[in-house]
Amino acid sequence: MEIKRAKHNLLCLVHYEGHEYIMQECILWMAQDVFGGRQLRYSAILQDKTAGSIMRVPLEAVEEI
């Protein structure tokens, strides 16, 4: 999912690895590699519809329904 679509999909059903989840949050964070290089990254907090479990995944791996 592109960051410009993240706001639209909050609290909506999304696909991740072939399953449906509710997108709860979008997180912006700074990743740093072993050489000190920095890069902005986005993650999504997804809630399982049935089990209620929560997981944090890369936003680019989440798909809109």
Buried (B, 14 or more C-beta within 10 A) or exposed (E): BEEEEBEEBBEEEBBBEEEEBBBEBBEEEEEEEEEEEEEEEBBBBBBBEEEEEEEEBEBEEBEBE
